[in-house]
Amino acid sequence: MKKLFFGLLFVFIHLVSCTPKDILDPIVSHRDTTIVAGDDFFSYANGGWIKSNPIPASEKSNGIFQIIQDTINNQIKSICEKAADEEHKVGSNKQKIGDFYRSGMDSVAIDQVGIKALQHELNTIDAIQDTQAVYENMARLHTLGAAPGFAFYVGQDDKISSKNALFLQQGGLGLRQQEYYLNSDPASMKIRSAYVAHLSKILQLSSISGSASALMKLETALAKHSRKLEALRDPQKNYNKMSISQLNTLTPHINWNLVFPKLKIQKVDSVIVGQPEFFRGLDQTLTTFSVADWKLYLKWSLVNTYAEFLGSSIEKQNFSFYGTVMNGVKVQKPRWKRVVQQTDESLGELIGQVYVAEYLPKGTKEKLLEIGNSIRDVYAERIKKLDWMSAETKVKALSKLQKIVMKVGYPDQWKDLSSITIVPNAYCQNTMAIKVWEYDYMVKKYGKPVDRKEWGMYPQTYNAYYNPSNNEICVPACNIIVPGFEGRMPDDAVLYGIIGGSTFGHEITHGFDDQGSQYDENGNLNNWWTPSDYEKFTQKTKAIVALFNRFEVVNGKHVNGEATQGENIADLGGVVMGLEAFKKTKQYQNNEKISGLSPIKRYFLSYAYAWMVNARKEYLMQQVIQDVHSPAKFRINGPLMNCTEFYKAFNVQPGQKMYLPESERITIW
């Protein structure tokens, strides 16, 4: 999603009396005390659990995310099965949920249809005769949920946040990032080889004639014109507003006056082009590759989009590459898990309404807001005391902080999905109907005022985000789950280490990271800093980049400090703000020990619990290249290396691996 910065929170609040000593305390039991805390706090805090819980063969990782997602999936499964087992009025929410789920579980019907589910669209591509028809069909496939050639969306104008604008971005790569196509290291070369073999197999299974090598050459050409992940972080350099005539001049072989109607957009006045050099390159490739090559590419893009819905042979091959080669996953998840996940992705707005009514603990919104507001309060205190920021900039920072909107729990108004038709025994058709609806919903925003009440996640989505254009954070309801505290209220160290630090503190800090800091209190890309203050801030962000560049992930691959700096800044801000808010609780002020742990130790262990994730090396390799988040280990160790209270709590000494001299510790917010 556009400009959504992700963090996570995990707390389950359910007011049932329980004697704490009768229940195992995960904050204590997950530790590996053979590890020195000052050498590797991630392993010290979570190593006991990781040793006892290997990664399942069907997963790329295991840990707190997986435990919670399994809980949510079981709840969604119950919603789906109940809807599928009962008769419902055609067009009702539960009819849509039930029939979609049932169509996904009917593997026999899916296999019988197979690639024929896309035959009409494949025939349309076959009829292409010239370059104009290539780019017109490229645009048309976007309306069906595919994204060949480039990325396109309607969203808030970065500099006029009240207005919805058109955006064109680089895209169209089956391997997503240019590094996979261009890097010369053995791992990248191995993936390229496997990718060509995958392309060849998919073409064969789809009865599509053509050369996988030709496909690879075309995508490599697009990759050469693409920006690296870290280069996409600068909102100013990725904001290039153009008139249609300017865009046509940029791409002389593409007539955008013909493209936009195919994208279902009329009366275009301007478009924001993220990477002009990419579109110049796309224009060149239209003439350097044959029409036949482009037809093959368009077919591949369509099949790749719907591979999971075209029968067992194509689905298994798709998993073999994207699951096993790219993520190291050994076996596919059971079918019910795959279909539950897809039903939630497709009809999450409808499932969310049932989820809120049947599974959401009472008081969720109120508790989330209570903790969120306490984090905002200490954030204001911290800004006022900053020794590197001038009074002039502090006023603007405080104004932005106070105007951050907190969307918690679930939306007050649900989207209307009544126009979607879901039928029995047509999995691919149903999925396409939803993708078409989603696309139409998006493009209808063009020319209309921004709806600032709209949510970008479902209440059962285990995630959270900050949106700089709305100056808002969103924390869905299910993020109130923490394993090991079912049926009881977690103590404040857990609440503030997890929900306070790794969520509210993290997401609010995104408003003041390397990207979010460039947006003002109203969500506009607008410099509100004095030159001197911004220079001081930039020096601090450079220090974060340098620190994380030091961290080796696997096989000589290091964290990309430049690409991940926003998340790393948010993690550092989050752990600090969570701690400051925790210091105001009775548990901290009374020095109340729980399970033999002091409040401060329990807080840091709880923060580490929030990122208890063990991942396969293949997935970690992919994360380094494709993800703006650091691996979980460094989301714990990196921020804590800069937190003096952590040093005191665990007696971190010179010579230990996490030790930084006090003069080198980074404080931003």
N, C-alpha and C positions, 0 to 999 in steps of 0.2 A: 504494500500500500504506500501511497505517496506520503513522504515525510512523517511516517509513524515510527517513533523510537521506542523499542521494546524493552521492557523490564519484566520482572516476575514477582509475585507475592504469594504467600502460602500460609493461610491460617484457617482453622476450622473452629468456629465458635458455636457451641451448642450447650445450653445451660442445663446440664444434668449433674446432680451431685455425685461425687466420686472421691475416694480417698487416694491421693497421689501416691502414697507408698505402696498401694496395691498394684500399681501399673508401672511398667518399665519406662524409664525416662530416656527418650531418644537422644536428648542433648548429651547425656552421659554415655549411653550404651554404644553409640556410633563411633566413639573415639578409638584411636589406635595409640595407646600411650607408649608404645615402643618407639614412636616417632617423636623427635624433639620439636616442640611447637614453634620455636624460632627458626627451624630449618625448613619446614613445610607445613604450614598450618592447615592447608587443605587436607593433607593426608592424616595429620594428627586429629583433626575434628571428625573426619568422615571415613578414615581408613578401615575401622572395624566393620562398618556396614559394607563397604565396598568388597572387603575380603570374603564376606559371607554371602554376597549376593552378586554372582557373576552376571554378565550381560546376557539376556535371553537370546537364543539364536535368531529370533525374529525381530530383534531391535538393534538400532545403531548405538544405543546408549542405555544406561540404567541409572536410576537415582530418584531423587525426589520428584522430578518432572514426570517420570514414567509411572511412579506410584500414584500420583494424583491423577494423571491422565487415565490410568486404568479405572480409578474410582468414577471419574466422569463418564468414561465410555460405558461402564456397566449401567449407569443411570440412563444414559441416552439409549442404550440397547433396550432397556425396559420400556422406555417411551416408544421406541420404534416397534417392538414386538407387540405391545398392547395395541398400538394403532393398526398394525397389520392383521391382528387376530379378530378385530371387531369390524362391524359394518358401519360405515360413516357416509354422510351425505356427500355426493360428488361435489368437489370444489372446496370442501371444508379443510381446515388445517390438518386434522388427523387423517383424512383421506389421502392428502398429499404425502404426509409422512409415511403412512402405512404402505401405500402403493409404491413409493420410491424405494423404500427399504425392501419390500417384497421383490421388486424387479431386480434389485441388486443381488439378492440371494438366489435368484433363479438362474443358476449357471448353465443349465441345459438350454434355456431359451436364448441366453446370451451367446452361447457357442453356435447355436443354429443360425443366428443372424450374422454374427461375426463382422467382417469388414463391410458387408452389404449395408450396414447401418450408415455408412458414409458414402455409399455408391453415388448418390445424386451429386454430392459436392465434388467427388473425384471426377465424375463425368464433366462437370462444369469446368474444372481445371483443365481437363483434356482438350476442351474446345478452344483454349487460348491460342491465338494466332500471332500476336505481336507484343511488343514491349508495353504498349498502352494497356492491353488486356492483362498483362502480368501485374502491373502495379494497381490496377483497378480491382483485380481479384485478391491481391495481397491485402488491400483495404477491406474488402468484403469479408474475408476470413476473420478479421478482427471482430466483426459483429457476431460471429459464431463462437467466440471464445478462444480462438487461436491468436497468435501474435507473431506472424512472420514478418521479417524485414526490419521492423522497428517496434517501439512501444508507443502507445497512444492512450491518453486518458483525459477526462475532464475533471478539473479540481480547482482549488482556490488559487487565485493569482497571488504569487508570493509578495508582490508589492502593492496589491490592492485586495486585501484579504476578504473584503465583502463581495468580491466578484468571482464567478466561476470562469475559468479560462481553458483554452485548449493547450495540451502539452504533447510535444513529440520528443521522444527519448531514444537513445540507442537500444538495440535489442536484437531479437531474432536468432540467438545462438542456442543450439541444443545443449551446449556445455556452459552456458551462461556467461562466464568470465573469459576475457581474452587470454589470460595466462595459460589456460589449458591448451590453447591453439598455438601459442608462440613460445612458451618456455622450453628450454632445451634440457632440463633436468630429467633423469630417468623416470621419475614418477609421472611427470606430465606426458612424456613420450609413450609410456605404457598405457595411460588413459586414452591418448589419441588413437593408438592402435586398437584398443578395445572398442572405442567409439565407432570407428570405421566398420569393424566386424558387426557391431550392433546395428548400424544403419543398414548394412547388407542383409542382415537377418530379418529386420523389420520389413524391408522392401519385399523380400521373398515371401514372408508370411502374409503380406497385404496384397500379393499378386500385382505389385507395381514394378514395371520394368525401369531400369536405370542404374547408374553407377554410384555406389557409395562413395567412391573416391572423388567423383565430381561434386557430390554434395559437400564433402569435407573441404574441398578447395573453395567452394562458394562461401561456406561459413567462415573459413579462415580469412578470406578476403574481407568479410564484414568485421571480423575480430581485429584485423590490422587497423581499422579506422575507429575502433572503440576505445574509450578511456578506461584506465585502470580503476579498480574499486576505490582507492583513496582519492582519485581525482574527481570522483562524483560527490565528494563531501562538501565542496565549496558551492554554496547556493548562489553566490554572485556570478561565478564563472559558468554555472549551469543554468543561468537565466538569460536567454537571448530572445527578446520579443521581436517578432517580425511581422510585417504585412504579408499578405499572400503573394503579392508581386515580388517581394524580397525573397520569399521562400522559393518561388519559381525560378528566380535568378540563381539562387544557391544550387538548385537541382534542375538544370535545363532539360533533362530528359524525363522529368516527372511533372506532369501538369496537375498541381494540387487543386485546381478548380474542378477537376474530374474526380480526384481522390476523396475529398471531403464528403460529397454526396454519397459515395459508396460507404463511408464511415457513418452515414446517417446524420451528417451535420450540414446545416444550411446557413447561408448568410454569415460567412466567417469574416471577421474584420481583422483578426490577428491571431498569431499562434506563438507560444513560448517554446523555443527549440533548445533542448538541453545541451546538445553537442553538435554544433553546426558541421564540424569536420566529419562526423559520422554520416550525416545525410549527404554531404558532398561525395563521400566514398560510396554510399549506397547508390547514388546516381551513376557513378562510374561503373559499378559492378553490373548495373542493368544493361550496359553495352558491351562489357568485356566477357560476360557469360551469355550463352545462347538462351533462346526462349525455352528450349527443351530442358536445359539445366534448371531454369527458374520454375518451370512446371513441376519438375521433380521435387524441388525444394518446397514448393507450396503444398504438394501432396504429403511430403514428410512432416511438415509442420502441423497439418491437420491430423494426421494419424498419431503423431507424437502427443498432441493435446488430448486425444481420446483413447490412448492405448489401453488404459485400465478397463475400458468398457466394450472392447471389441472381441472378446472371447479369450479362452484360457491360453492359447498359444502366444498371441501377441502380448497379453498381460504378463505372462511368465518371462518372456524375453525382455520386456520393459523393466521388470523387477531385477532380472539378471544383471542388467547394466546399471540402472540408477540406484538399485538397492544394494547389490553385492559389490560391483566394481567401485562405485562411487562412495558407498557408505559402509561396506564391509559386513552387511547383514547377510546371514547365512540362509535363512528360510523365510518365506512370506508369512505374514501374520495370518491367522485363521480368517476365513472369508467373512465371518460375522464382524470381526474387528475392522476389516477394510471397508465393508459396506456401512457400518455404523459411522466411521470417520467420514465417508463420502456423503452420507445423509446429513450429517451435521454441517459439513462444509457447504452443502447445497441448500439445505432448508433450515439452517441454524436459527434464522429469525423466528420460525414457527416452533422449533424445538425449544428455543429459549423461553417462550411463553409458558410451555408446560413445565419446563425446568424450574422457573421462578415460582410457579404455583405449587409444585409438588416436592421440590428438593431444597429450596433455599431456606436456611435457618432464619428465623425472625430476628430482626435487629441488625441484619447485615449492613444495610446502608448506614445506619446510625453509627455503628462501631467503626466502619471504614472512615467516615467523615470525621469522627472524633480523633482518630489517630492522624489522619491527613492534615487536619487543622493544627494539631500539636506540632507536626513537622514544619508546617508553614510558619508557625509562630517562632520556633527556634531558628528557622532560616532567616527571618527578619532580624533577629538578635545578632546572628552571625554576620550578616551584611553590614549592620551598623558598626560592628567592631573591626571590620577589615582594615588592616594597616596599609594595604597597597592601593585602595580605591579612594578616589576623591569624593568629597561631599556631593558634588554635582552629579556624578554618575550614580552614587548610592541612592539618591532620590528617585532616579529613573528605574534602577534595579528593584527598589522596594515597591514602586508602583506596579511594575510588571509582575512581581511576586504576588501582590495582593489581588491582581486581576486574573490570576490563573483559575480557570474553571475546573472544578473537580466533578467528573462524571463517575459515579460509583454504583455498583450493583447491576442495574439494568435500566434501559431507557423508559421514559415516561410514555412515549408513543412508539408503537411498533410499525414497521414498514408493511405496506399492503401488498401481499403476494397473491391476491385473488385472481389475477389475470394469468397466472401460470397454470398450465394443464399438465397434470401428471397422470399417466395411464399404467395399468398393470403390464408386466412382462415386456418392458421396452426401456432397458437401463440406459443405453446410450442416447436414445431419443429423449428421455426424461432429463438426462444431464445436459444435453444441448439446449433444451427448452429453458432450463434455469440459467445457463450461461447467456443465452439471448436476452432473457429478462434482465439479468444483471447489467449487461451492456446497455440495453435500452434505458434502464434506470439511471445509469451514469450519464449518457449523452443528453438526456432530457434536462439535465441540470444546466446545460449551456444556455446562457442568456438569462438565467434566473438568479435571484439573490442566493447567497450561501445560507444553507440551513445549519445554523450553529448548534442545533439540538441533536443533529444526527450522530449516531454512534458508528464507530468503525470496527467494533467487535461485538460478539454475542455474550450474554451473561454466563454461558457455560464455556467460554474460551479462556483457557488457562494462560493468560498473558496480560499485559498492560501496555499503554503507550502515552507518549506526549506528542501533541500535534502543534507545532509552532505557529501555524497560520491561524489557529483558533486560540492559541495560548491556553491550552487545556490538557489535562491528564484524564485518562480513562482507566478505571480499575473494575473489570467485570466481577460479578458476584462470586463465581466459583473460586476465585483467588483467595477465598477465605478458608481454604482447606490446608491443614498441616498434618501429615501422618504422625501417629503416635499420640495425638491429643483428641481423638474422637471421643465425643461425649463429655468433654470437660473444657473449661476455659484455660488456655495457655497463660502462663505467668507473663508479666510485662516484659521481662528480658526477651522472651520468645516473640511476643507481639511487636516489640520495637526493633528487634534484630531483623525480623523477617518483613512484616508488613510496613513497619516504619522505615527501616533502612533500605532494604533491597527493592522496595516498591515506591512508596510515596517520596522518600528522599531521593531515590534514583530518578524517578520520572520528573519531579520538580527540577532537579539539577539539569535535566535535558534542556530546560528553558534557558540555561546559562552555560551550555557546553560550547564547543567550537562552532557548531551550526546554529543551535537555538539562540545563542547570544547575539546573533545578527538580526533577529526579529524583535520588533518592539512590543509594547504592552498590548497593542491591538492586532498583533499577528502579521504585521507588515515587515518585509525585508527592508530594514531601515536602521542606519547606524545611530544608536543612542549613547555611544561612548565618547568620552574625550579621547583625543589621540594618545595621550600619555597613558591613560588607564587601559586602553585597548592593547597598547604595546606591552604593558606589564602582564596583562592577561595572556597574550600570545606567548610570551616567554614561559609562562607556567604550563601552557598546553604543550609547548615544545618539550618541556621536561617530562611530561607524561608520555609523549611519543617515544622519547629516548629510553625511558625506563622499560616500557613494554616491548620495545624492539629487542631487548636483551633476553626475553623469555623464550627458551627453546621448547617447542611443542612436541615434535616427533621427527625423527630422521633428519635432523639439521634444519628443519623448518621452524622459523620463529614467528611469533605474533607480529602482525602488521600493525605497528604502533600508530601509523598515520591513519589507516582505515578504521581502526578501532578506538580512536581517541575519544570520540563522543561518548561511547559506552563506558570507557575507562574513567572519564571525568565524572560521569553520572554515578558510577560505582563508588568512587572516592567521596563524592558529595553525599551519597546515600548513607554510607556507613557512618560518616561524621554526624549527619543530621539525626539519624536514628539514635545514636548515642546521646546527643545533646537532649533530645526529647525524653529518652529513658531516664536521664539524670533527674528529671522532675517528678518521677514516680515515687511512690512510697517504698516500693521494693528496693530501689537504689538508695534512697535517702536513709532508710532504716538498715541498710547493709544486710538485707535478708538473704540468707543462704538457702538454696534449694538443691537437693541431691549433693550436698557438700560443696557446691560451687558458689563463689562470691557473685554478686550481681554483675560485675564488670566482665568476669570470665564467662558467665552464662550468656551475656549479651553477644560477645564475639563468637562463641560457639554456635549460637543461634543464627548469627549472620552467615557463618560458614555452612550451616545446615541448608540455608536457602539455595546454595549452589552445590549440593551434594550430587554430582553427576560424574559417572564413569563412562567414557566414550571409546569406541573403537578407533584404532589409528587411522583407518581409511576415512572415517567421518571427520576426525581432527584435521587431516590433510585438506579435506574439502573446506572445512570451516576456515582455515587460514586463508584460503584463496577467495572464498565467496561471502564470508560473513563479516559484518561490522562488529560482532561481539567477540571478545576474547574467549578462549576455552575456560570452562568453569574454574579450573585450578587457579588461574591467574586473575579471575574476578574476585577471588578471595585473597590470595597472597599479595597481589599488586597493590590494592588499596590499603591493606593492613600494614604493609611496609612503610606507609607514610603516616600512620596513626600512632602518635606518641603514647596514648593511653593503652594501646595494644602492647607496646614494649613493656610498660610497667606491669600490666596484668599477667603476662606470661614470662616475665624476666628475660626478655630477648637481649642477648649480649653480643658484643663484637666478636666476629668469627663465625657466628651462625648465619646461615644462607639468606635469611630474610632481613638481616640487619642492614640498615642504612644509617650513616652518620646523621645526626640531627640537622646539620646544615644542608643535607641533600634531600631531606624529606619534603614532599610537595604538599603545600596547602593552597587551595584555590578558594573554596567557599567555606 
